[in-house]
């Protein structure tokens, strides 16, 4: 059984998405990637559970098969 929440649970998801895009405005691709890496590590630290993080990586990798 999956412990990864795939249903939308973020309060004000549109506002969060707009904020996420805005923080990337005017950044170079390299700076944007570095910001994403820092954000991922901060959020992973909040999750804390190594098994959940592994499951999230697997879920994200599956999603990348259909991207682009």
PDB file of N, CA, C and O in Angstrom:
ATOM      1  N   UNK A   1       0.842  -1.184   0.000  1.00  0.00           N
ATOM      2  CA  UNK A   1       0.000   0.000   0.000  1.00  0.00           C
ATOM      3  C   UNK A   1       0.888   1.250   0.000  1.00  0.00           C
ATOM      4  O   UNK A   1       1.843   1.356   0.770  1.00  0.00           O
ATOM      5  N   UNK A   2       0.556   2.162  -0.860  1.00  0.00           N
ATOM      6  CA  UNK A   2       1.339   3.383  -1.009  1.00  0.00           C
ATOM      7  C   UNK A   2       1.124   4.340   0.157  1.00  0.00           C
ATOM      8  O   UNK A   2       0.003   4.521   0.633  1.00  0.00           O
ATOM      9  N   UNK A   3       2.217   4.948   0.608  1.00  0.00           N
ATOM     10  CA  UNK A   3       2.128   5.969   1.650  1.00  0.00           C
ATOM     11  C   UNK A   3       2.264   7.366   1.045  1.00  0.00           C
ATOM     12  O   UNK A   3       2.289   8.365   1.764  1.00  0.00           O
ATOM     13  N   UNK A   4       2.352   7.422  -0.271  1.00  0.00           N
ATOM     14  CA  UNK A   4       2.507   8.693  -0.967  1.00  0.00           C
ATOM     15  C   UNK A   4       1.138   9.255  -1.311  1.00  0.00           C
ATOM     16  O   UNK A   4       0.316   8.586  -1.938  1.00  0.00           O
ATOM     17  N   UNK A   5       0.904  10.494  -0.890  1.00  0.00           N
ATOM     18  CA  UNK A   5      -0.350  11.169  -1.222  1.00  0.00           C
ATOM     19  C   UNK A   5      -0.248  11.687  -2.648  1.00  0.00           C
ATOM     20  O   UNK A   5       0.564  12.566  -2.937  1.00  0.00           O
ATOM     21  N   UNK A   6      -1.067  11.147  -3.534  1.00  0.00           N
ATOM     22  CA  UNK A   6      -1.067  11.629  -4.907  1.00  0.00           C
ATOM     23  C   UNK A   6      -2.267  12.516  -5.194  1.00  0.00           C
ATOM     24  O   UNK A   6      -2.309  13.194  -6.220  1.00  0.00           O
ATOM     25  N   UNK A   7      -3.241  12.516  -4.296  1.00  0.00           N
ATOM     26  CA  UNK A   7      -4.386  13.424  -4.421  1.00  0.00           C
ATOM     27  C   UNK A   7      -3.946  14.803  -3.916  1.00  0.00           C
ATOM     28  O   UNK A   7      -3.127  14.905  -3.001  1.00  0.00           O
ATOM     29  N   UNK A   8      -4.486  15.839  -4.509  1.00  0.00           N
ATOM     30  CA  UNK A   8      -4.138  17.206  -4.151  1.00  0.00           C
ATOM     31  C   UNK A   8      -4.547  17.507  -2.715  1.00  0.00           C
ATOM     32  O   UNK A   8      -5.717  17.374  -2.355  1.00  0.00           O
ATOM     33  N   UNK A   9      -3.580  17.914  -1.896  1.00  0.00           N
ATOM     34  CA  UNK A   9      -3.865  18.245  -0.497  1.00  0.00           C
ATOM     35  C   UNK A   9      -3.357  19.624  -0.107  1.00  0.00           C
ATOM     36  O   UNK A   9      -3.537  20.043   1.037  1.00  0.00           O
ATOM     37  N   UNK A  10      -2.726  20.340  -1.034  1.00  0.00           N
ATOM     38  CA  UNK A  10      -2.156  21.657  -0.747  1.00  0.00           C
ATOM     39  C   UNK A  10      -3.276  22.687  -0.668  1.00  0.00           C
ATOM     40  O   UNK A  10      -4.114  22.774  -1.565  1.00  0.00           O
ATOM     41  N   UNK A  11      -3.284  23.469   0.415  1.00  0.00           N
ATOM     42  CA  UNK A  11      -4.214  24.589   0.502  1.00  0.00           C
ATOM     43  C   UNK A  11      -3.776  25.632  -0.522  1.00  0.00           C
ATOM     44  O   UNK A  11      -2.588  25.937  -0.617  1.00  0.00           O
ATOM     45  N   UNK A  12      -4.706  26.176  -1.279  1.00  0.00           N
ATOM     46  CA  UNK A  12      -4.435  27.193  -2.295  1.00  0.00           C
ATOM     47  C   UNK A  12      -3.363  26.726  -3.281  1.00  0.00           C
ATOM     48  O   UNK A  12      -2.318  27.366  -3.399  1.00  0.00           O
ATOM     49  N   UNK A  13      -3.604  25.627  -3.984  1.00  0.00           N
ATOM     50  CA  UNK A  13      -2.588  25.106  -4.900  1.00  0.00           C
ATOM     51  C   UNK A  13      -2.224  26.085  -6.015  1.00  0.00           C
ATOM     52  O   UNK A  13      -1.064  26.154  -6.420  1.00  0.00           O
ATOM     53  N   UNK A  14      -3.199  26.838  -6.513  1.00  0.00           N
ATOM     54  CA  UNK A  14      -2.897  27.806  -7.566  1.00  0.00           C
ATOM     55  C   UNK A  14      -1.971  28.898  -7.050  1.00  0.00           C
ATOM     56  O   UNK A  14      -1.053  29.322  -7.752  1.00  0.00           O
ATOM     57  N   UNK A  15      -2.211  29.353  -5.820  1.00  0.00           N
ATOM     58  CA  UNK A  15      -1.352  30.363  -5.218  1.00  0.00           C
ATOM     59  C   UNK A  15       0.054  29.841  -5.001  1.00  0.00           C
ATOM     60  O   UNK A  15       1.030  30.552  -5.240  1.00  0.00           O
ATOM     61  N   UNK A  16       0.162  28.586  -4.544  1.00  0.00           N
ATOM     62  CA  UNK A  16       1.484  27.990  -4.360  1.00  0.00           C
ATOM     63  C   UNK A  16       2.215  27.869  -5.687  1.00  0.00           C
ATOM     64  O   UNK A  16       3.406  28.170  -5.775  1.00  0.00           O
ATOM     65  N   UNK A  17       1.501  27.427  -6.723  1.00  0.00           N
ATOM     66  CA  UNK A  17       2.123  27.277  -8.037  1.00  0.00           C
ATOM     67  C   UNK A  17       2.611  28.628  -8.558  1.00  0.00           C
ATOM     68  O   UNK A  17       3.711  28.728  -9.102  1.00  0.00           O
ATOM     69  N   UNK A  18       1.795  29.660  -8.390  1.00  0.00           N
ATOM     70  CA  UNK A  18       2.202  31.003  -8.816  1.00  0.00           C
ATOM     71  C   UNK A  18       3.434  31.465  -8.048  1.00  0.00           C
ATOM     72  O   UNK A  18       4.344  32.056  -8.630  1.00  0.00           O
ATOM     73  N   UNK A  19       3.469  31.197  -6.741  1.00  0.00           N
ATOM     74  CA  UNK A  19       4.628  31.562  -5.927  1.00  0.00           C
ATOM     75  C   UNK A  19       5.874  30.794  -6.366  1.00  0.00           C
ATOM     76  O   UNK A  19       6.968  31.354  -6.426  1.00  0.00           O
ATOM     77  N   UNK A  20       5.700  29.512  -6.671  1.00  0.00           N
ATOM     78  CA  UNK A  20       6.808  28.690  -7.144  1.00  0.00           C
ATOM     79  C   UNK A  20       7.366  29.226  -8.456  1.00  0.00           C
ATOM     80  O   UNK A  20       8.583  29.317  -8.624  1.00  0.00           O
ATOM     81  N   UNK A  21       6.482  29.582  -9.386  1.00  0.00           N
ATOM     82  CA  UNK A  21       6.942  30.148 -10.655  1.00  0.00           C
ATOM     83  C   UNK A  21       7.628  31.492 -10.448  1.00  0.00           C
ATOM     84  O   UNK A  21       8.651  31.776 -11.071  1.00  0.00           O
ATOM     85  N   UNK A  22       7.063  32.317  -9.571  1.00  0.00           N
ATOM     86  CA  UNK A  22       7.619  33.655  -9.341  1.00  0.00           C
ATOM     87  C   UNK A  22       9.018  33.596  -8.758  1.00  0.00           C
ATOM     88  O   UNK A  22       9.863  34.420  -9.107  1.00  0.00           O
ATOM     89  N   UNK A  23       9.281  32.644  -7.883  1.00  0.00           N
ATOM     90  CA  UNK A  23      10.602  32.543  -7.271  1.00  0.00           C
ATOM     91  C   UNK A  23      11.663  32.148  -8.309  1.00  0.00           C
ATOM     92  O   UNK A  23      12.857  32.360  -8.096  1.00  0.00           O
ATOM     93  N   UNK A  24      11.216  31.573  -9.429  1.00  0.00           N
ATOM     94  CA  UNK A  24      12.130  31.192 -10.504  1.00  0.00           C
ATOM     95  C   UNK A  24      12.319  32.299 -11.542  1.00  0.00           C
ATOM     96  O   UNK A  24      13.222  32.213 -12.376  1.00  0.00           O
ATOM     97  N   UNK A  25      11.483  33.331 -11.502  1.00  0.00           N
ATOM     98  CA  UNK A  25      11.588  34.423 -12.478  1.00  0.00           C
ATOM     99  C   UNK A  25      12.990  34.994 -12.487  1.00  0.00           C
ATOM    100  O   UNK A  25      13.589  35.226 -11.438  1.00  0.00           O
ATOM    101  N   UNK A  26      13.500  35.215 -13.672  1.00  0.00           N
ATOM    102  CA  UNK A  26      14.797  35.860 -13.906  1.00  0.00           C
ATOM    103  C   UNK A  26      15.989  35.012 -13.466  1.00  0.00           C
ATOM    104  O   UNK A  26      17.118  35.501 -13.479  1.00  0.00           O
ATOM    105  N   UNK A  27      15.770  33.760 -13.078  1.00  0.00           N
ATOM    106  CA  UNK A  27      16.895  32.890 -12.742  1.00  0.00           C
ATOM    107  C   UNK A  27      17.421  32.207 -14.004  1.00  0.00           C
ATOM    108  O   UNK A  27      16.658  31.891 -14.918  1.00  0.00           O
ATOM    109  N   UNK A  28      18.700  31.991 -14.037  1.00  0.00           N
ATOM    110  CA  UNK A  28      19.285  31.194 -15.114  1.00  0.00           C
ATOM    111  C   UNK A  28      18.820  29.750 -14.933  1.00  0.00           C
ATOM    112  O   UNK A  28      18.366  29.383 -13.850  1.00  0.00           O
ATOM    113  N   UNK A  29      18.926  28.929 -15.975  1.00  0.00           N
ATOM    114  CA  UNK A  29      18.570  27.515 -15.810  1.00  0.00           C
ATOM    115  C   UNK A  29      19.356  26.845 -14.678  1.00  0.00           C
ATOM    116  O   UNK A  29      18.814  26.015 -13.948  1.00  0.00           O
ATOM    117  N   UNK A  30      20.614  27.202 -14.539  1.00  0.00           N
ATOM    118  CA  UNK A  30      21.447  26.609 -13.480  1.00  0.00           C
ATOM    119  C   UNK A  30      20.974  27.046 -12.095  1.00  0.00           C
ATOM    120  O   UNK A  30      20.891  26.228 -11.179  1.00  0.00           O
ATOM    121  N   UNK A  31      20.665  28.334 -11.942  1.00  0.00           N
ATOM    122  CA  UNK A  31      20.186  28.844 -10.660  1.00  0.00           C
ATOM    123  C   UNK A  31      18.814  28.263 -10.323  1.00  0.00           C
ATOM    124  O   UNK A  31      18.520  27.982  -9.161  1.00  0.00           O
ATOM    125  N   UNK A  32      17.982  28.087 -11.341  1.00  0.00           N
ATOM    126  CA  UNK A  32      16.662  27.493 -11.144  1.00  0.00           C
ATOM    127  C   UNK A  32      16.785  26.043 -10.679  1.00  0.00           C
ATOM    128  O   UNK A  32      16.076  25.613  -9.769  1.00  0.00           O
ATOM    129  N   UNK A  33      17.691  25.296 -11.309  1.00  0.00           N
ATOM    130  CA  UNK A  33      17.917  23.903 -10.901  1.00  0.00           C
ATOM    131  C   UNK A  33      18.455  23.836  -9.477  1.00  0.00           C
ATOM    132  O   UNK A  33      18.070  22.953  -8.712  1.00  0.00           O
ATOM    133  N   UNK A  34      19.342  24.763  -9.115  1.00  0.00           N
ATOM    134  CA  UNK A  34      19.892  24.783  -7.758  1.00  0.00           C
ATOM    135  C   UNK A  34      18.801  25.120  -6.748  1.00  0.00           C
ATOM    136  O   UNK A  34      18.758  24.533  -5.667  1.00  0.00           O
ATOM    137  N   UNK A  35      17.924  26.055  -7.087  1.00  0.00           N
ATOM    138  CA  UNK A  35      16.806  26.388  -6.202  1.00  0.00           C
ATOM    139  C   UNK A  35      15.910  25.163  -6.013  1.00  0.00           C
ATOM    140  O   UNK A  35      15.499  24.861  -4.893  1.00  0.00           O
ATOM    141  N   UNK A  36      15.607  24.461  -7.102  1.00  0.00           N
ATOM    142  CA  UNK A  36      14.780  23.254  -7.001  1.00  0.00           C
ATOM    143  C   UNK A  36      15.440  22.206  -6.116  1.00  0.00           C
ATOM    144  O   UNK A  36      14.769  21.555  -5.315  1.00  0.00           O
ATOM    145  N   UNK A  37      16.744  22.040  -6.256  1.00  0.00           N
ATOM    146  CA  UNK A  37      17.456  21.063  -5.434  1.00  0.00           C
ATOM    147  C   UNK A  37      17.367  21.433  -3.952  1.00  0.00           C
ATOM    148  O   UNK A  37      17.122  20.569  -3.110  1.00  0.00           O
ATOM    149  N   UNK A  38      17.564  22.712  -3.633  1.00  0.00           N
ATOM    150  CA  UNK A  38      17.458  23.140  -2.233  1.00  0.00           C
ATOM    151  C   UNK A  38      16.044  22.933  -1.705  1.00  0.00           C
ATOM    152  O   UNK A  38      15.861  22.484  -0.573  1.00  0.00           O
ATOM    153  N   UNK A  39      15.038  23.259  -2.525  1.00  0.00           N
ATOM    154  CA  UNK A  39      13.646  23.073  -2.116  1.00  0.00           C
ATOM    155  C   UNK A  39      13.340  21.603  -1.870  1.00  0.00           C
ATOM    156  O   UNK A  39      12.695  21.260  -0.879  1.00  0.00           O
ATOM    157  N   UNK A  40      13.793  20.742  -2.756  1.00  0.00           N
ATOM    158  CA  UNK A  40      13.577  19.299  -2.586  1.00  0.00           C
ATOM    159  C   UNK A  40      14.192  18.811  -1.283  1.00  0.00           C
ATOM    160  O   UNK A  40      13.561  18.054  -0.544  1.00  0.00           O
ATOM    161  N   UNK A  41      15.415  19.238  -0.995  1.00  0.00           N
ATOM    162  CA  UNK A  41      16.070  18.791   0.236  1.00  0.00           C
ATOM    163  C   UNK A  41      15.369  19.331   1.475  1.00  0.00           C
ATOM    164  O   UNK A  41      15.255  18.618   2.472  1.00  0.00           O
ATOM    165  N   UNK A  42      14.900  20.571   1.436  1.00  0.00           N
ATOM    166  CA  UNK A  42      14.143  21.123   2.572  1.00  0.00           C
ATOM    167  C   UNK A  42      12.850  20.343   2.803  1.00  0.00           C
ATOM    168  O   UNK A  42      12.520  19.995   3.937  1.00  0.00           O
ATOM    169  N   UNK A  43      12.122  20.074   1.722  1.00  0.00           N
ATOM    170  CA  UNK A  43      10.863  19.336   1.850  1.00  0.00           C
ATOM    171  C   UNK A  43      11.109  17.886   2.260  1.00  0.00           C
ATOM    172  O   UNK A  43      10.337  17.331   3.041  1.00  0.00           O
ATOM    173  N   UNK A  44      12.169  17.266   1.746  1.00  0.00           N
ATOM    174  CA  UNK A  44      12.501  15.900   2.148  1.00  0.00           C
ATOM    175  C   UNK A  44      12.810  15.848   3.634  1.00  0.00           C
ATOM    176  O   UNK A  44      12.436  14.893   4.315  1.00  0.00           O
ATOM    177  N   UNK A  45      13.479  16.854   4.133  1.00  0.00           N
ATOM    178  CA  UNK A  45      13.771  16.916   5.564  1.00  0.00           C
ATOM    179  C   UNK A  45      12.480  17.025   6.378  1.00  0.00           C
ATOM    180  O   UNK A  45      12.390  16.475   7.476  1.00  0.00           O
ATOM    181  N   UNK A  46      11.490  17.727   5.847  1.00  0.00           N
ATOM    182  CA  UNK A  46      10.207  17.831   6.541  1.00  0.00           C
ATOM    183  C   UNK A  46       9.478  16.490   6.585  1.00  0.00           C
ATOM    184  O   UNK A  46       8.845  16.151   7.585  1.00  0.00           O
ATOM    185  N   UNK A  47       9.572  15.725   5.486  1.00  0.00           N
ATOM    186  CA  UNK A  47       8.946  14.402   5.444  1.00  0.00           C
ATOM    187  C   UNK A  47       9.668  13.483   6.432  1.00  0.00           C
ATOM    188  O   UNK A  47       9.040  12.851   7.281  1.00  0.00           O
ATOM    189  N   UNK A  48      10.977  13.420   6.308  1.00  0.00           N
ATOM    190  CA  UNK A  48      11.798  12.709   7.270  1.00  0.00           C
ATOM    191  C   UNK A  48      11.834  11.194   7.159  1.00  0.00           C
ATOM    192  O   UNK A  48      12.859  10.588   7.474  1.00  0.00           O
ATOM    193  N   UNK A  49      10.775  10.574   6.730  1.00  0.00           N
ATOM    194  CA  UNK A  49      10.691   9.117   6.671  1.00  0.00           C
ATOM    195  C   UNK A  49      11.383   8.617   5.407  1.00  0.00           C
ATOM    196  O   UNK A  49      10.923   8.876   4.295  1.00  0.00           O
ATOM    197  N   UNK A  50      12.487   7.901   5.584  1.00  0.00           N
ATOM    198  CA  UNK A  50      13.309   7.462   4.446  1.00  0.00           C
ATOM    199  C   UNK A  50      12.539   6.567   3.494  1.00  0.00           C
ATOM    200  O   UNK A  50      12.713   6.667   2.279  1.00  0.00           O
ATOM    201  N   UNK A  51      11.690   5.693   4.020  1.00  0.00           N
ATOM    202  CA  UNK A  51      10.904   4.807   3.152  1.00  0.00           C
ATOM    203  C   UNK A  51       9.921   5.612   2.308  1.00  0.00           C
ATOM    204  O   UNK A  51       9.740   5.328   1.124  1.00  0.00           O
ATOM    205  N   UNK A  52       9.298   6.597   2.902  1.00  0.00           N
ATOM    206  CA  UNK A  52       8.362   7.457   2.160  1.00  0.00           C
ATOM    207  C   UNK A  52       9.115   8.231   1.084  1.00  0.00           C
ATOM    208  O   UNK A  52       8.618   8.385  -0.032  1.00  0.00           O
ATOM    209  N   UNK A  53      10.311   8.720   1.411  1.00  0.00           N
ATOM    210  CA  UNK A  53      11.103   9.447   0.426  1.00  0.00           C
ATOM    211  C   UNK A  53      11.487   8.549  -0.748  1.00  0.00           C
ATOM    212  O   UNK A  53      11.454   8.991  -1.897  1.00  0.00           O
ATOM    213  N   UNK A  54      11.846   7.308  -0.479  1.00  0.00           N
ATOM    214  CA  UNK A  54      12.165   6.358  -1.552  1.00  0.00           C
ATOM    215  C   UNK A  54      10.950   6.109  -2.430  1.00  0.00           C
ATOM    216  O   UNK A  54      11.058   6.051  -3.655  1.00  0.00           O
ATOM    217  N   UNK A  55       9.797   5.962  -1.799  1.00  0.00           N
ATOM    218  CA  UNK A  55       8.567   5.744  -2.561  1.00  0.00           C
ATOM    219  C   UNK A  55       8.238   6.966  -3.416  1.00  0.00           C
ATOM    220  O   UNK A  55       7.785   6.829  -4.552  1.00  0.00           O
ATOM    221  N   UNK A  56       8.467   8.153  -2.872  1.00  0.00           N
ATOM    222  CA  UNK A  56       8.227   9.377  -3.628  1.00  0.00           C
ATOM    223  C   UNK A  56       9.161   9.463  -4.840  1.00  0.00           C
ATOM    224  O   UNK A  56       8.738   9.869  -5.922  1.00  0.00           O
ATOM    225  N   UNK A  57      10.419   9.085  -4.660  1.00  0.00           N
ATOM    226  CA  UNK A  57      11.353   9.070  -5.790  1.00  0.00           C
ATOM    227  C   UNK A  57      10.870   8.124  -6.884  1.00  0.00           C
ATOM    228  O   UNK A  57      10.907   8.454  -8.069  1.00  0.00           O
ATOM    229  N   UNK A  58      10.420   6.955  -6.471  1.00  0.00           N
ATOM    230  CA  UNK A  58       9.925   5.974  -7.452  1.00  0.00           C
ATOM    231  C   UNK A  58       8.689   6.502  -8.183  1.00  0.00           C
ATOM    232  O   UNK A  58       8.567   6.347  -9.398  1.00  0.00           O
ATOM    233  N   UNK A  59       7.778   7.122  -7.440  1.00  0.00           N
ATOM    234  CA  UNK A  59       6.570   7.685  -8.041  1.00  0.00           C
ATOM    235  C   UNK A  59       6.915   8.793  -9.018  1.00  0.00           C
ATOM    236  O   UNK A  59       6.354   8.856 -10.112  1.00  0.00           O
ATOM    237  N   UNK A  60       7.828   9.662  -8.635  1.00  0.00           N
ATOM    238  CA  UNK A  60       8.247  10.759  -9.510  1.00  0.00           C
ATOM    239  C   UNK A  60       8.928  10.232 -10.766  1.00  0.00           C
ATOM    240  O   UNK A  60       8.722  10.766 -11.855  1.00  0.00           O
ATOM    241  N   UNK A  61       9.740   9.186 -10.620  1.00  0.00           N
ATOM    242  CA  UNK A  61      10.418   8.603 -11.770  1.00  0.00           C
ATOM    243  C   UNK A  61       9.414   7.984 -12.742  1.00  0.00           C
ATOM    244  O   UNK A  61       9.584   8.085 -13.957  1.00  0.00           O
ATOM    245  N   UNK A  62       8.379   7.351 -12.218  1.00  0.00           N
ATOM    246  CA  UNK A  62       7.335   6.800 -13.086  1.00  0.00           C
ATOM    247  C   UNK A  62       6.656   7.911 -13.865  1.00  0.00           C
ATOM    248  O   UNK A  62       6.357   7.749 -15.048  1.00  0.00           O
ATOM    249  N   UNK A  63       6.414   9.027 -13.217  1.00  0.00           N
ATOM    250  CA  UNK A  63       5.777  10.168 -13.882  1.00  0.00           C
ATOM    251  C   UNK A  63       6.648  10.764 -14.964  1.00  0.00           C
ATOM    252  O   UNK A  63       6.134  11.352 -15.916  1.00  0.00           O
ATOM    253  N   UNK A  64       7.970  10.622 -14.838  1.00  0.00           N
ATOM    254  CA  UNK A  64       8.869  11.202 -15.830  1.00  0.00           C
ATOM    255  C   UNK A  64       8.820  10.442 -17.156  1.00  0.00           C
ATOM    256  O   UNK A  64       9.253  10.957 -18.187  1.00  0.00           O
ATOM    257  N   UNK A  65       8.293   9.221 -17.126  1.00  0.00           N
ATOM    258  CA  UNK A  65       8.176   8.435 -18.367  1.00  0.00           C
ATOM    259  C   UNK A  65       7.210   9.083 -19.368  1.00  0.00           C
ATOM    260  O   UNK A  65       7.329   8.881 -20.577  1.00  0.00           O
ATOM    261  N   UNK A  66       6.254   9.862 -18.850  1.00  0.00           N
ATOM    262  CA  UNK A  66       5.251  10.461 -19.720  1.00  0.00           C
ATOM    263  C   UNK A  66       5.507  11.944 -19.956  1.00  0.00           C
ATOM    264  O   UNK A  66       4.801  12.568 -20.748  1.00  0.00           O
ATOM    265  N   UNK A  67       6.497  12.516 -19.289  1.00  0.00           N
ATOM    266  CA  UNK A  67       6.777  13.940 -19.437  1.00  0.00           C
ATOM    267  C   UNK A  67       7.603  14.188 -20.690  1.00  0.00           C
ATOM    268  O   UNK A  67       8.444  13.380 -21.084  1.00  0.00           O
ATOM    269  N   UNK A  68       7.331  15.338 -21.303  1.00  0.00           N
ATOM    270  CA  UNK A  68       8.131  15.802 -22.440  1.00  0.00           C
ATOM    271  C   UNK A  68       7.973  14.932 -23.615  1.00  0.00           C
ATOM    272  O   UNK A  68       8.579  15.185 -24.656  1.00  0.00           O
TER     273      UNK A  68
END
